Amino acid sequence: MSAIDDDTRRVLLWALVAFVIWAALAYVMLPRLWTHHEHQPGIKRMPMVTQTKQGIPGDPINVGLVGSEGDILQAMNAAGWVPANPVTLKSSLAIIGSVLLRRPDPQAPVSPLYYDGRVEDLAFEKEIGRSADKRDHVRFWKVLDNGKDGGPVWLGSATYDRGVGLSHYTGAVTHHIGPNVDAVRDLLIDDLKAAGMVRAVYQVTGLGPTLFGRNGGGDRYYTDGEVDFAKLVADGRKNPDPPTIIASPPGVGVKNAVWSAAASLLGVD
């Protein structure tokens, strides 16, 4: 009986040790390895998810820009993204007509989202297909007047609208987003780089790896949890050289590899 008790005690001890090691890795050591804000320390404690007007968590923050509002307007125009019209009765009727009649509406309004209690400062979109039913779009909020790069800092949420439907949470008419929000983030940064509007690119920790996120309409999304930042050229003056790529810490690369493997295993990549 004594030997059995000793064996049981030994098993329990090893189980406790394994639990402590797992907890330390999962909640302390590994997150610190891939959490990095060295390029924009001013946003370290800022939320990385938007909200709906009702306070429901919305789309994740996944893109950032450094530059003045004028720089952003010129850069987005050069990259082929156009400003979205404000939400008015006229613009709302126009987007309904666009969807029902399958006709273009390249500046269709986007529904308001909130960050730090305020609606987006800027919104842009890129048409896909024949109507506003499907489009890539991004909202931006100015969060710092002067970041580490020496210019205004904007955080944004870039997503793909895959069709119009009803919110899973409120029943209101809304656009449903596609789940791969990283793809739209990458597309936007690539468009800006291709247009010569970027001086440097780097990543900053965002929401963190998320496989089963839900936005304000109840749509599922997944992300590696990084915010892709682009430092824009001034006054729309095209950069003749490829932008500087500032590498992330090695731990971020390991995290991204693990996340990608997990996403593939679960069939979401």
C-alpha positions in Angstrom: 0.0 0.0 0.0 2.9 2.3 0.9 4.5 1.8 -2.6 1.3 2.5 -4.3 0.9 5.7 -2.3 4.5 6.7 -3.2 3.8 6.1 -6.9 0.6 8.1 -6.8 2.4 10.9 -5.1 5.2 10.8 -7.7 2.7 11.0 -10.6 0.8 13.9 -9.0 4.1 15.7 -8.4 5.2 15.3 -12.0 1.7 16.4 -13.1 2.0 19.5 -11.0 5.4 20.3 -12.4 4.2 19.8 -15.9 1.2 22.1 -15.3 3.5 24.8 -13.8 5.9 24.6 -16.8 3.0 24.8 -19.3 1.4 27.7 -17.5 4.7 29.6 -17.4 5.3 29.0 -21.1 1.8 29.7 -22.3 1.0 32.8 -20.2 4.4 34.4 -19.4 7.4 33.3 -21.4 6.1 32.7 -24.9 3.9 35.8 -25.1 6.8 37.9 -24.1 8.9 36.4 -26.9 6.5 37.4 -29.6 5.1 40.6 -28.0 6.9 43.5 -29.6 6.2 47.3 -29.7 9.7 48.6 -30.2 8.8 50.4 -33.4 5.7 52.1 -31.9 5.9 51.9 -28.1 3.1 54.5 -27.8 0.4 52.0 -28.8 1.5 49.2 -26.5 -1.5 49.4 -24.1 -4.1 50.4 -26.7 -7.0 48.0 -27.5 -6.6 46.0 -30.7 -10.3 45.4 -31.5 -12.9 47.9 -32.7 -16.4 48.0 -31.4 -19.9 48.5 -32.8 -22.1 51.3 -31.6 -23.7 48.8 -29.1 -20.3 48.0 -27.6 -19.9 44.6 -29.2 -16.3 43.7 -30.2 -15.9 44.4 -33.9 -13.2 43.8 -36.5 -9.6 43.5 -35.3 -7.0 46.1 -35.7 -4.5 44.7 -38.3 -2.9 47.6 -40.2 -1.1 50.9 -39.3 0.1 53.9 -41.1 2.5 56.7 -40.3 1.9 60.0 -42.0 -0.3 63.0 -42.1 -3.9 62.8 -43.3 -2.9 64.4 -46.6 -0.2 61.8 -47.0 -2.7 59.0 -46.4 -5.2 60.5 -48.9 -2.6 60.8 -51.6 -1.1 57.3 -50.9 -4.4 55.5 -50.9 -5.4 57.2 -54.1 -2.2 56.2 -55.8 -2.7 52.6 -54.6 -6.2 52.4 -56.1 -8.2 52.7 -52.9 -10.9 55.4 -52.9 -12.5 57.2 -49.9 -15.9 55.8 -48.8 -18.8 58.3 -48.9 -20.3 59.2 -45.5 -23.4 57.4 -44.4 -26.4 59.5 -45.6 -29.8 58.7 -46.9 -28.6 59.3 -50.4 -25.5 57.1 -50.1 -27.5 54.4 -48.3 -30.0 54.3 -51.1 -27.2 54.2 -53.6 -25.6 51.2 -52.0 -28.9 49.4 -51.9 -29.4 50.1 -55.6 -25.8 48.9 -56.3 -26.4 45.5 -54.6 -29.9 44.9 -56.0 -29.2 46.1 -59.5 -25.6 44.8 -59.7 -24.2 48.2 -60.7 -20.9 49.8 -59.5 -20.7 52.1 -56.5 -17.0 52.5 -55.9 -17.4 55.0 -53.0 -20.3 53.2 -51.2 -20.4 54.0 -47.5 -19.1 51.7 -44.8 -21.0 51.0 -41.6 -19.5 52.9 -38.7 -17.2 51.2 -36.2 -15.8 52.7 -33.1 -12.3 52.8 -31.5 -11.6 54.4 -28.2 -15.3 55.6 -28.3 -15.2 57.4 -31.6 -16.1 56.5 -35.2 -13.4 56.1 -37.8 -11.6 59.2 -39.1 -11.0 57.8 -42.6 -12.4 54.9 -44.6 -11.4 53.6 -48.0 -12.4 50.7 -50.3 -11.4 48.8 -53.3 -14.1 47.5 -55.6 -14.4 43.8 -56.4 -16.8 42.7 -59.1 -19.8 44.7 -60.4 -21.4 46.0 -57.2 -20.8 47.1 -53.6 -21.9 43.6 -52.5 -18.2 42.6 -52.4 -15.3 44.8 -51.7 -12.1 45.2 -49.7 -12.2 48.1 -47.3 -10.3 49.7 -44.4 -11.1 52.1 -41.6 -8.5 54.3 -39.9 -8.3 56.1 -36.6 -5.6 58.6 -35.7 -4.2 57.5 -32.3 -1.0 59.4 -31.8 0.0 62.9 -33.0 3.7 61.9 -33.0 4.9 58.3 -32.8 8.4 56.9 -32.7 8.8 57.5 -36.5 8.3 61.2 -36.0 4.8 61.4 -37.6 1.1 60.9 -36.8 0.2 57.2 -36.1 -3.0 55.7 -37.5 -4.5 52.3 -36.6 -6.8 50.6 -39.0 -9.0 47.5 -39.6 -8.9 46.0 -43.1 -11.4 43.4 -44.1 -13.1 41.9 -47.1 -16.9 42.3 -47.5 -18.1 39.0 -49.0 -21.8 39.8 -49.2 -24.8 41.6 -47.6 -26.9 39.8 -45.0 -28.2 40.0 -41.4 -26.1 40.4 -38.3 -25.9 37.1 -36.4 -26.2 39.2 -33.2 -28.7 42.0 -33.8 -30.5 41.0 -37.0 -29.6 44.3 -38.7 -28.7 44.5 -42.4 -24.9 44.5 -42.7 -22.0 43.3 -44.8 -20.5 40.0 -43.8 -16.7 39.8 -43.8 -14.4 37.1 -45.1 -12.6 35.2 -42.4 -9.0 35.8 -43.6 -8.4 39.3 -42.4 -4.7 39.0 -42.9 -5.1 38.6 -46.6 -6.7 42.1 -46.9 -4.1 43.6 -44.6 -1.4 42.2 -46.8 -3.1 43.3 -50.0 -3.4 46.9 -48.8 0.3 47.1 -47.8 1.3 45.5 -51.1 -0.8 48.0 -53.1 0.8 50.9 -51.2 4.3 49.5 -51.8 3.6 48.9 -55.5 2.5 52.5 -55.9 5.8 53.7 -54.4 4.0 55.3 -51.4 6.0 53.5 -48.7 9.3 54.3 -47.1 9.5 51.4 -44.6 7.4 48.5 -43.3 7.4 46.7 -40.0 5.1 44.7 -37.7 3.8 45.5 -34.2 1.9 43.2 -31.9 -1.8 43.5 -32.4 -4.6 41.2 -31.1 -2.4 38.2 -31.0 -2.9 34.8 -32.8 -6.7 34.2 -33.2 -8.2 31.2 -34.9 -11.9 31.6 -33.9 -12.5 35.3 -33.6 -16.0 36.8 -34.0 -16.7 40.4 -35.1 -19.7 42.7 -34.3 -21.9 40.9 -36.9 -21.0 37.5 -35.6 -18.7 36.7 -38.5 -15.8 34.4 -37.9 -12.2 35.6 -38.6 -8.7 34.4 -38.0 -5.4 36.3 -37.9 -1.8 35.9 -36.9 -2.3 38.8 -34.6 0.2 41.2 -36.1 -0.4 44.8 -37.2 1.4 45.6 -40.4 2.7 49.2 -40.4 3.7 51.3 -43.4 5.6 54.5 -43.0 4.3 56.6 -45.9 6.2 59.0 -48.2 5.5 62.7 -47.6 3.2 64.7 -50.0 2.7 61.8 -52.3 6.3 61.9 -53.6 6.9 58.5 -55.0 9.7 56.5 -53.5 12.0 55.3 -56.3 13.5 52.6 -54.2 12.0 49.5 -52.6 10.8 50.2 -49.1 13.0 49.3 -46.1 11.8 46.0 -44.5 12.4 46.1 -40.7 12.5 42.6 -39.4 10.5 41.5 -36.4 12.2 39.7 -33.4 13.0 36.0 -34.1 10.4 34.9 -31.6 7.7 36.4 -33.8 8.8 34.3 -36.7 8.6 31.2 -34.6 5.1 32.2 -33.4 4.0 32.8 -37.0 5.2 29.4 -38.1 3.4 27.7 -35.2 0.2 29.7 -35.9 0.4 28.9 -39.6 0.8 25.2 -38.9 -2.1 25.3 -36.5 -4.3 27.1 -39.0 -3.5 24.6 -41.7 -4.2 21.7 -39.4 -7.6 23.1 -38.6 -8.3 23.9 -42.2 -8.5 27.7 -41.9 -5.3 28.6 -43.7 
